[in-house]
């Protein structure tokens, strides 16, 4: 098993690397596996919900797709993506720090 296995966005079951194609499904819940919500670039706070600017827009975030930029999302469906609130607050404090 790889150090960062893909965990299903829906049920958090481990999805083996042999089951991550566009037409593959999670053995536990039957959802598609190669989907935006299982990708490390997926982020609801970004344009088209994707941090990869060159990726083509995918309307269905839970349907299998052909996106060339797909990469396994580390930490599963509940892992924080991008900067945390504390990271952003620290950056703002440093930027607006009074002399």
Secondary structure, DSSP 8 states (H G I E B T S, - for coil): --TT-EE-TTT--EE-GGG-STT-B-TTT--BSSSGGGBTTB-TTSGGGBS-TTS---S-TTS----TT--B-TT-TTS--S--HHHHHHHHHHHT---
